[in-house]
Amino acid sequence: MPDRPAGRPGTDAISRTELASGIRVVTERMPEARSATLGFWVGVGSRDEPAELAGASHFLEHLLFKGTERRSARDIAEAVDSVGGEMNAFTAKEHTGYWARLPAGELGAGLALLSDVLTDPALRPAEVDAERQVILEELAMDADDPDDLVHTLLDAALFPDHPLGREVAGDVATITAMRRDDIAGFFERWYRPANLVVAAAGDLHHADVVDGVAACFAGRDVGVAPERHAPVLDPVPLTVKRTRGEQAHVAVGWRGVARDDPDRFAVAVLDQVLGGGMASRMFQEIREDRGLAYSVFSGASFHADAGVVSAYVATAPGRSPEALRVLTGIVDDLLADGITDRELEVARGYLQGSLVLGLEDSGSRMARLAGYETARRDLVSIDEQVARIGEVTTDDVHRVVRRVLGGPRSVAAVGPIAAGRLAKLVA
């Protein structure tokens, strides 16, 4: 397919090309930049794993930087360090990302390096076993972090018996049992052009990136995208894990909206009003007015066919029922009356300003391109995003309050907590 401008009207800074192989290439030219950031987004994540291979995407992410048939792990590290660059990767529920930020003149070398990593990993048995221990240590570290653990429990409660409810890194049983051939088979099935987005931003030329990608991936089978199924089981109302510690960690969650839902901008405003910043209701009432907690916040996430709105507070164990009562009262007030005009103004201003301020370097520009292309193949310009946020009204927010916060909720708690006291509040 030919290049298609996708930036602001009247500019050609953003261009998109879909190769015959199925790989999608999206770039943003930033001629004032001295750097370029290149990302390879693979459209497969933890929700696409069979239960017995839970954690395979994350395991594979670790292993790809261990070396290829032509490069050792040291070769890869030295190639990036020698030009002052940085390289990293991450795994999410619906995609896996690999990226490198380099001086603009080294973009070609970075493209060759990441292409090698993404097409020809060695997956040596000894390295698989060594990295297995690293991931087991990572799981142990997360289990010792009650902030992480309570959100893991909340996901499991919101999406019971569904891969969206699983920990991205898997669990001890699956990681211990996973063999080298299991991981290689997962790679061969999903790391194909049909699932691959290449995004780049910086002082670059779109045609150069397209030509480089086409050459590096010539002859690769197209492959298919994963088939996904929406959650069907009802959320679990309460999950409590008693642990030692000085604080109780409580998370409350509701199923939200999918990433293409027209209400997603109103949900973002709702999240900001609920607990997204210092002006939010949770921060002001739970922390500032009552002194119940130091750490208090909310969040919203959007998936292909589902979403989450969550709220979190960490407090003294004996005060956790009070904190949950206050949070419940905040939600009840939102259900009854919605938000004020001033709250709408502040929330929209925050979301618009943080969007613009967060896109001042090549790395954030690349991640935005890759995220949009991987998720929906329809890039919304920054100006359009800002405008869509600005169009949200108090009626829109009240509608999504009723739609989301008015639905079933899940409560997860970790710490030295009396489960019975919380159960009375959840019932």
C-alpha positions as MATLAB code, in Angstrom:
seq = 'MPDRPAGRPGTDAISRTELASGIRVVTERMPEARSATLGFWVGVGSRDEPAELAGASHFLEHLLFKGTERRSARDIAEAVDSVGGEMNAFTAKEHTGYWARLPAGELGAGLALLSDVLTDPALRPAEVDAERQVILEELAMDADDPDDLVHTLLDAALFPDHPLGREVAGDVATITAMRRDDIAGFFERWYRPANLVVAAAGDLHHADVVDGVAACFAGRDVGVAPERHAPVLDPVPLTVKRTRGEQAHVAVGWRGVARDDPDRFAVAVLDQVLGGGMASRMFQEIREDRGLAYSVFSGASFHADAGVVSAYVATAPGRSPEALRVLTGIVDDLLADGITDRELEVARGYLQGSLVLGLEDSGSRMARLAGYETARRDLVSIDEQVARIGEVTTDDVHRVVRRVLGGPRSVAAVGPIAAGRLAKLVA';
ca = [
       0.000    0.000    0.000;
       1.226    3.545   -0.628;
       2.356    5.902    2.069;
      -0.562    7.559    3.811;
      -0.056   10.815    5.707;
      -1.624   10.531    9.138;
      -0.555   13.648   10.992;
      -2.246   16.980   11.484;
      -4.007   18.419    8.445;
      -1.549   20.195    6.211;
       1.528   18.271    7.375;
       3.254   15.097    6.287;
       5.208   14.510    9.491;
       3.452   11.179   10.122;
       3.412    8.536    7.411;
       2.130    4.960    7.250;
       2.904    2.103    4.901;
       1.581   -1.441    4.957;
       4.011   -3.819    3.287;
       2.900   -6.741    1.148;
       4.023   -9.015    3.974;
       1.485   -7.450    6.342;
       3.982   -5.471    8.435;
       2.751   -1.957    9.199;
       5.340    0.827    9.329;
       4.444    4.163   10.924;
       6.901    7.022   11.369;
       6.939   10.608   12.537;
       9.620   12.913   11.225;
      11.069   15.281   13.845;
      13.814   17.136   11.941;
      14.733   19.177   15.017;
      15.605   16.036   16.998;
      19.107   14.597   17.255;
      17.781   11.175   18.233;
      15.519    8.544   16.753;
      13.519    5.909   18.596;
      12.565    2.681   16.902;
       9.979    0.253   18.208;
       8.756   -3.182   17.199;
       5.292   -3.867   18.646;
       4.107   -7.484   18.417;
       0.334   -7.858   18.715;
       0.414  -10.751   21.157;
       0.464  -10.658   24.944;
      -0.469  -12.565   28.051;
      -4.171  -12.826   27.160;
      -3.226  -14.807   24.038;
      -1.499  -17.625   25.917;
      -3.054  -20.996   26.714;
      -3.317  -21.543   30.470;
      -0.438  -24.021   30.509;
       1.845  -21.443   28.863;
       0.865  -18.498   31.052;
       3.864  -16.154   31.046;
       5.235  -17.281   27.658;
       5.106  -13.771   26.145;
       7.065  -12.322   29.061;
       9.523  -15.249   29.085;
      10.131  -14.722   25.368;
      10.607  -10.989   25.852;
      13.429  -11.751   28.302;
      15.036  -14.286   25.995;
      15.148  -12.261   22.785;
      17.880  -10.017   24.162;
      19.928  -13.059   25.221;
      21.242  -13.407   21.681;
      20.623  -14.482   18.096;
      22.410  -16.983   15.882;
      24.829  -14.198   14.882;
      25.011  -12.054   18.026;
      25.611  -12.850   21.652;
      23.897  -10.979   24.471;
      27.136   -9.028   24.936;
      27.239   -8.161   21.223;
      23.725   -6.740   21.456;
      24.498   -4.750   24.591;
      27.776   -3.377   23.204;
      26.132   -2.346   19.929;
      23.753   -0.085   21.840;
      26.144    1.110   24.552;
      28.854    2.026   22.054;
      26.692    4.783   20.566;
      25.213    6.003   23.865;
      21.817    4.495   23.135;
      19.317    2.608   25.246;
      17.240   -0.470   24.562;
      14.489   -2.218   26.445;
      11.284   -4.241   26.148;
       8.030   -4.862   27.985;
       5.096   -7.256   27.953;
       1.454   -6.246   28.284;
      -1.814   -8.140   28.173;
      -2.350   -7.605   24.433;
       1.047   -6.763   22.973;
       4.792   -6.967   23.525;
       7.120   -4.083   22.721;
      10.839   -3.871   21.896;
      12.500   -0.511   21.388;
      15.800    1.290   21.016;
      16.620    4.991   21.283;
      19.748    5.989   19.376;
      21.500    8.964   17.822;
      19.625    9.699   14.598;
      22.557    8.591   12.429;
      22.501    5.127   14.020;
      18.877    4.344   13.165;
      19.871    1.966   10.367;
      22.109   -0.012   12.695;
      19.318   -0.107   15.277;
      16.872   -1.395   12.694;
      19.249   -4.184   11.709;
      19.830   -5.083   15.352;
      16.175   -5.235   16.401;
      15.223   -7.042   13.204;
      17.810   -9.708   13.998;
      16.462  -10.019   17.539;
      12.866  -10.300   16.311;
      13.519  -12.822   13.541;
      16.378  -15.071   14.626;
      16.573  -15.570   18.410;
      18.892  -18.375   19.463;
      16.783  -19.501   22.454;
      19.687  -21.584   23.710;
      18.588  -24.149   26.342;
      21.154  -22.964   28.886;
      19.958  -19.377   28.498;
      16.329  -20.477   28.836;
      17.150  -22.156   32.142;
      19.147  -19.180   33.389;
      16.404  -16.698   32.498;
      13.814  -18.956   34.084;
      15.497  -18.304   37.431;
      15.481  -14.564   36.767;
      11.724  -14.627   36.102;
      11.068  -16.753   39.199;
      12.935  -14.121   41.207;
      10.827  -11.434   39.543;
       7.641  -13.282   40.517;
       8.900  -13.609   44.088;
       9.680   -9.892   44.178;
       6.185   -9.029   42.931;
       4.609  -11.361   45.504;
       6.499   -9.473   48.227;
       5.183   -6.123   46.965;
       1.635   -5.723   48.305;
       0.912   -2.847   45.900;
       1.581   -5.157   42.938;
      -0.085   -8.131   44.542;
      -3.369   -6.405   45.312;
      -3.746   -5.310   41.687;
      -2.943   -8.840   40.506;
      -5.714  -10.121   42.782;
      -8.065   -7.412   41.544;
      -7.544   -8.398   37.894;
      -8.212  -12.041   38.770;
     -11.415  -11.016   40.555;
     -12.645   -8.800   37.714;
     -11.934  -11.402   35.024;
     -12.271  -14.841   36.664;
     -11.148  -17.805   34.570;
     -10.116  -15.486   31.738;
      -6.611  -14.627   30.492;
      -7.177  -10.912   31.164;
      -7.247  -11.862   34.826;
      -3.844  -13.519   34.801;
      -0.547  -12.046   35.906;
       1.381  -11.012   32.782;
       4.538  -12.799   33.971;
       2.720  -16.091   34.580;
       3.091  -18.026   37.805;
       5.664  -20.256   39.451;
       4.069  -23.466   38.171;
       3.890  -22.471   34.497;
       7.320  -20.827   34.400;
       8.920  -23.833   36.085;
       7.274  -26.258   33.667;
       7.841  -24.276   30.464;
      10.391  -25.834   28.120;
      12.538  -24.329   25.424;
      10.425  -25.909   22.668;
       7.239  -24.443   24.170;
       8.703  -20.948   23.959;
      10.119  -21.518   20.471;
       6.720  -22.734   19.283;
       5.030  -19.647   20.727;
       7.559  -17.463   18.923;
       7.120  -19.245   15.599;
       3.345  -18.988   15.767;
       2.908  -15.350   16.713;
       6.051  -13.377   15.799;
       4.924  -12.974   12.212;
       4.378   -9.954    9.938;
       0.588  -10.019   10.432;
       1.178   -9.195   14.104;
       4.032   -6.736   13.680;
       4.062   -2.943   13.798;
       7.298   -1.020   13.296;
       7.148    2.561   14.553;
       9.865    5.208   14.570;
      10.125    8.872   15.431;
      12.973   11.349   15.190;
      15.239   12.804   12.534;
      14.463   10.182    9.893;
      12.907    9.591    6.509;
       9.908    7.284    6.228;
      11.103    5.670    2.989;
      14.412    4.668    4.609;
      12.608    2.892    7.452;
      10.220    1.146    5.050;
      13.079   -0.047    2.848;
      15.026   -1.291    5.863;
      12.069   -3.206    7.294;
      11.223   -4.740    3.916;
      14.788   -5.969    3.478;
      15.084   -7.383    6.994;
      11.800   -9.295    6.883;
      11.861  -10.492    3.283;
      10.530  -14.025    2.886;
       8.811  -14.265    6.271;
       5.448  -16.053    6.395;
       2.596  -13.629    7.019;
       0.998  -15.536    9.899;
      -2.305  -14.714   11.593;
      -3.463  -12.519   14.432;
      -4.639  -14.120   17.683;
      -8.359  -14.785   18.122;
      -9.714  -13.273   21.334;
     -12.848  -13.861   23.378;
     -14.476  -11.404   25.743;
     -14.932  -12.230   29.449;
     -18.257  -13.872   30.300;
     -18.155  -14.766   34.015;
     -19.324  -12.303   36.650;
     -16.674  -10.563   38.772;
     -15.784  -11.942   42.203;
     -16.942   -9.487   44.899;
     -14.155   -9.873   47.489;
     -10.651  -11.344   47.582;
      -8.486  -11.035   50.699;
      -4.929  -12.253   51.194;
      -3.631  -11.961   54.726;
       0.050  -11.069   54.916;
       2.360   -9.477   57.430;
       3.066   -5.794   57.124;
       2.384   -2.337   58.453;
      -0.338   -1.408   55.974;
      -3.495   -2.735   54.409;
      -3.644   -2.376   50.640;
      -7.164   -2.135   49.239;
      -8.105   -1.974   45.557;
     -11.618   -1.606   44.189;
     -12.372   -2.242   40.534;
     -15.153   -2.162   37.970;
     -15.221   -3.442   34.421;
     -14.793   -0.455   32.142;
     -15.048    0.076   28.393;
     -13.096   -1.274   25.433;
     -10.439    0.824   23.754;
     -12.660    1.643   20.720;
     -15.706    2.546   22.790;
     -16.970    6.096   22.137;
     -17.150    6.616   25.912;
     -13.412    6.091   26.444;
     -12.692    9.839   26.622;
     -15.440   10.337   29.194;
     -14.021    7.422   31.195;
     -10.616    9.121   31.159;
     -12.220   12.270   32.597;
     -14.054   10.211   35.215;
     -10.793    8.548   36.260;
      -9.103   11.930   36.626;
     -11.906   13.256   38.816;
     -12.057   10.090   40.904;
      -8.393    9.688   41.771;
      -6.144   10.776   38.933;
      -4.379   13.696   40.575;
      -4.059   15.964   43.594;
      -7.336   17.722   42.782;
      -9.231   14.419   42.604;
     -11.954   13.477   45.048;
     -10.021   10.523   46.435;
      -6.859   12.537   47.063;
      -8.685   15.454   48.621;
     -11.031   13.499   50.863;
      -9.018   10.393   51.765;
      -5.574   11.987   52.089;
      -5.961   15.724   52.553;
      -9.163   15.954   54.618;
      -9.027   12.733   56.638;
      -5.338   11.798   56.643;
      -6.247    8.161   55.997;
      -3.481    7.386   53.511;
      -0.321    8.581   51.821;
      -0.763    6.525   48.639;
      -4.173    6.877   47.003;
      -5.030    6.893   43.296;
      -7.282    5.547   40.559;
      -6.585    4.266   37.063;
      -8.288    3.249   33.829;
      -7.170    0.691   31.254;
      -8.677   -0.238   27.908;
      -8.429   -3.579   26.096;
      -9.786   -4.897   22.809;
     -13.111   -6.000   24.292;
     -13.038   -4.966   27.938;
     -11.662   -2.365   30.309;
     -11.003   -1.583   33.964;
     -11.522    1.377   36.253;
      -9.826    0.881   39.606;
      -9.153    2.760   42.835;
      -6.400    2.030   45.358;
      -5.581    3.088   48.894;
      -2.918    1.942   51.372;
      -3.622    2.640   55.033;
      -3.176    1.310   58.553;
      -4.893   -2.091   58.892;
      -7.335   -0.859   61.502;
      -8.403    2.038   59.275;
      -8.957   -0.001   56.097;
     -12.730   -0.367   56.693;
     -12.997    3.392   57.135;
     -10.990    4.018   53.967;
     -13.251    1.648   52.035;
     -16.359    3.357   53.467;
     -15.061    6.778   52.394;
     -14.220    5.511   48.919;
     -17.661    3.931   48.634;
     -19.194    7.255   49.668;
     -17.240    9.079   46.965;
     -18.544    6.628   44.363;
     -22.108    6.922   45.681;
     -21.905   10.712   45.396;
     -20.699   10.424   41.800;
     -23.559    8.038   40.996;
     -26.092   10.388   42.523;
     -24.875   13.755   41.261;
     -22.127   13.253   38.661;
     -19.283   15.783   38.571;
     -19.236   19.556   38.805;
     -18.451   21.970   35.991;
     -15.218   22.930   37.750;
     -14.138   19.292   38.101;
     -14.785   18.808   34.393;
     -12.702   21.871   33.538;
      -9.768   20.769   35.699;
      -9.846   17.155   34.488;
     -10.044   18.076   30.806;
      -7.233   20.585   31.222;
      -5.034   18.031   32.941;
      -5.614   15.358   30.305;
      -5.030   17.753   27.423;
      -1.929   19.313   28.951;
      -0.329   16.053   30.022;
      -0.933   14.592   26.556;
       0.937   17.447   24.899;
       3.731   17.601   27.487;
       4.233   13.861   27.300;
       5.058   13.941   23.596;
       8.147   16.117   23.543;
      10.722   13.400   22.789;
      11.128   10.788   20.086;
      10.481    7.884   22.474;
       7.022    9.025   23.516;
       6.120    9.902   19.916;
       7.160    6.432   18.766;
       5.201    4.707   21.557;
       2.075    6.668   20.668;
       2.314    5.644   17.010;
       2.959    2.009   17.854;
       0.177    1.855   20.420;
      -2.460    3.284   18.130;
      -1.434    1.179   15.137;
      -1.288   -2.046   17.146;
      -4.607   -1.415   18.869;
      -6.838   -0.011   16.167;
      -4.992    0.802   12.894;
      -6.540    4.270   12.968;
      -4.189    6.953   14.199;
      -5.901    9.880   15.858;
      -3.891   13.081   15.612;
      -2.818   14.885   18.774;
      -5.086   17.792   17.861;
      -8.029   15.424   17.443;
      -7.289   13.748   20.785;
      -7.188   17.128   22.493;
     -10.449   18.103   20.783;
     -12.182   14.834   21.748;
     -11.232   15.371   25.397;
     -12.498   18.940   25.197;
     -15.865   17.744   23.873;
     -16.618   15.647   26.975;
     -19.500   17.111   28.998;
     -20.700   16.608   32.561;
     -23.627   14.608   31.138;
     -21.162   12.341   29.318;
     -19.281   11.701   32.537;
     -22.451   11.050   34.542;
     -23.501    8.539   31.892;
     -20.260    6.590   32.187;
     -20.374    6.854   35.978;
     -23.688    5.014   35.889;
     -22.474    2.629   33.198;
     -19.197    1.708   34.910;
     -19.328    2.540   38.622;
     -22.962    1.499   38.742;
     -22.026   -2.027   37.713;
     -20.669   -4.918   39.793;
     -17.488   -4.132   41.684;
     -14.637   -6.231   42.996;
     -12.636   -5.507   46.130;
      -9.170   -6.963   46.687;
      -7.175   -6.498   49.874;
      -3.682   -7.510   51.001;
      -2.155   -7.166   54.456;
      -2.951   -7.903   58.103;
      -6.664   -7.432   57.430;
      -9.791   -8.766   59.138;
     -11.631  -10.101   56.099;
     -14.944  -10.182   57.942;
     -14.989   -6.430   58.491;
     -14.431   -5.776   54.798;
     -16.992   -8.417   53.809;
     -19.717   -6.487   55.628;
     -18.879   -3.409   53.575;
     -18.775   -5.296   50.273;
     -22.066   -7.126   50.756;
];
